[in-house]
Amino acid sequence: MKRDKTMHLSRFTSSRFMHSAFGIRHFPSYNIIVSKLSINLAGIQLANPMLTCSGTSGYAAEYADFIDLSKLGAFVTKSITREPRKGNEPARVVEVRAGMLNAIGLANVGLDRFLSEKIPLIHKMPCPVIVNVAGHSFDDYTATVAAMDSLDCIAGVELNVSCPNVKDGLTFGTHPGRLKELIQQVKTVLPHKPLIVKLSPNVEDITATARAAVEGGCNALSLTNTFTAMAIDIYKKRPRLANVTGGLSGPAIKPIALHLVSRVYRMVAKQANIPIIGMGGVQTWSDAVEFLLAGATAIGVGTALFVDPATPVNICTGIEDYLDKMKINHVSELTGALQLPGDQPKASPYP
Ligand SMILES: Cc1cc2nc3c(=O)[nH]c(=O)nc-3n(C[C@H](O)[C@H](O)[C@H](O)COP(=O)(O)O)c2cc1C
């Protein structure tokens, strides 16, 4: 970032914003540099639009060995559930062409150990941290989310709704009615922080679940989670994952995720003024720019971190160069700037 063109947001300024948006009393401050890359995501001030994707870099501190965490827009934790979970049997991850399949099964330390062991480390994080929460019942979700509301070091909560309900085995994120109810309940226990709902792509119409999430009162959407898929060992004539199926991520899903972001932005999020975190196969700065043009305000990077943990940082440099080259003042001007056939031509800063 070019420091001469920037100024620092004070502790007071960022907490004052959170105060007006969500009635927060205290909010941790980071030395957020206001620059052409800094954005506001549902009330969270970020130095740049680059986030990690949940489940791809631990609970936060583990990733510190690989990159300077202050260079991230925000860190998103692995999904936390009320009870600890061992997850699925191995093999839980397999590499496939242009991506990977995972069936981790939400392995995590559970809420109590998260609070006692991970929160002290998250307190020291030099960037905002968003906690991803998963559950198997309404009570699971509300109990875990409620524990986050009073924690100053947590900037917001992302809800992983791609989880089966214990009662009927159907996932929360595939039923608009149930999803709306879940979000309404969760919002009541999270009055002071933004709620991000992470949509599943494994639905007939993602705009229906996006609309349900917005009607339920979410403050941002992230999309997408992984696509249900499988791989077969042809010599053993068995699935390569012990769980049989898993979630496909990485470059293979990028064009589909991009389409879903564009669709949700145009049909739901734009009118509702709800920001989107676009994710799915982002590996380069031009991938990120595509997601921004399609309607994303921020970008998540997951599978690409396994190839190069510095991917989000490198993407920032690439976006900055692109903005300079295109004579665009601020990254937020890219959000939704995609023009489709039939759109009214509008004055454009692009050469
Ligand atoms: C190994 C692995 C573990 C994941 N674990 C979670 C998780 O715990 N919670 C969640 O909401 N998403 C999880 N995801 C999905 C990612 O957060 C992301 O939505 C998806 O991988 C698409 O982005 P990508 O192609 O950049 O990886 C996981 C993905 C991978 C590859």
The ligand as an SDF file (V2000), in Angstrom:
LIG
                    3D

 31 33  0  0  0  0  0  0  0  0999 V2000
  -10.2870  -28.1460    3.4800 C   0  0  0  0  0  0  0  0  0  0  0  0
  -11.4940  -27.2570    3.4930 C   0  0  0  0  0  0  0  0  0  0  0  0
  -12.2050  -27.0910    4.6930 C   0  0  0  0  0  0  0  0  0  0  0  0
  -13.3180  -26.2520    4.7230 C   0  0  0  0  0  0  0  0  0  0  0  0
  -13.9700  -26.0790    5.9050 N   0  0  0  0  0  0  0  0  0  0  0  0
  -15.0120  -25.2110    5.9750 C   0  0  0  0  0  0  0  0  0  0  0  0
  -15.6460  -24.9400    7.2250 C   0  0  0  0  0  0  0  0  0  0  0  0
  -15.2370  -25.4480    8.2810 O   0  0  0  0  0  0  0  0  0  0  0  0
  -16.7090  -24.0770    7.2220 N   0  0  0  0  0  0  0  0  0  0  0  0
  -17.1590  -23.4530    6.0820 C   0  0  0  0  0  0  0  0  0  0  0  0
  -18.1090  -22.6660    6.1540 O   0  0  0  0  0  0  0  0  0  0  0  0
  -16.5500  -23.6800    4.8850 N   0  0  0  0  0  0  0  0  0  0  0  0
  -15.5040  -24.5300    4.8030 C   0  0  0  0  0  0  0  0  0  0  0  0
  -14.8760  -24.7440    3.6020 N   0  0  0  0  0  0  0  0  0  0  0  0
  -15.3480  -24.0450    2.3880 C   0  0  0  0  0  0  0  0  0  0  0  0
  -14.5030  -22.8050    2.1070 C   0  0  0  0  0  0  0  0  0  0  0  0
  -14.6020  -21.8900    3.1830 O   0  0  0  0  0  0  0  0  0  0  0  0
  -14.9250  -22.1050    0.7800 C   0  0  0  0  0  0  0  0  0  0  0  0
  -16.2710  -21.6880    0.8840 O   0  0  0  0  0  0  0  0  0  0  0  0
  -14.8030  -23.0130   -0.4270 C   0  0  0  0  0  0  0  0  0  0  0  0
  -13.6810  -23.8580   -0.3100 O   0  0  0  0  0  0  0  0  0  0  0  0
  -14.7040  -22.2300   -1.7360 C   0  0  0  0  0  0  0  0  0  0  0  0
  -13.5620  -21.4080   -1.7860 O   0  0  0  0  0  0  0  0  0  0  0  0
  -12.1580  -21.8900   -2.4410 P   0  0  0  0  0  0  0  0  0  0  0  0
  -12.4610  -22.4940   -3.7800 O   0  0  0  0  0  0  0  0  0  0  0  0
  -11.3320  -20.6380   -2.5070 O   0  0  0  0  0  0  0  0  0  0  0  0
  -11.5720  -22.9010   -1.5080 O   0  0  0  0  0  0  0  0  0  0  0  0
  -13.7460  -25.5710    3.5370 C   0  0  0  0  0  0  0  0  0  0  0  0
  -13.0270  -25.7590    2.3490 C   0  0  0  0  0  0  0  0  0  0  0  0
  -11.9070  -26.5730    2.3210 C   0  0  0  0  0  0  0  0  0  0  0  0
  -11.1540  -26.7190    1.0250 C   0  0  0  0  0  0  0  0  0  0  0  0
  1  2  1  0
  2  3  1  0
  2 30  2  0
  3  4  2  0
  4  5  1  0
  4 28  1  0
  5  6  2  0
  6  7  1  0
  6 13  1  0
  7  8  2  0
  7  9  1  0
  9 10  1  0
 10 11  2  0
 10 12  1  0
 12 13  2  0
 13 14  1  0
 14 15  1  0
 14 28  1  0
 15 16  1  0
 16 17  1  0
 16 18  1  0
 18 19  1  0
 18 20  1  0
 20 21  1  0
 20 22  1  0
 22 23  1  0
 23 24  1  0
 24 25  2  0
 24 26  1  0
 24 27  1  0
 28 29  2  0
 29 30  1  0
 30 31  1  0
M  END
$$$$
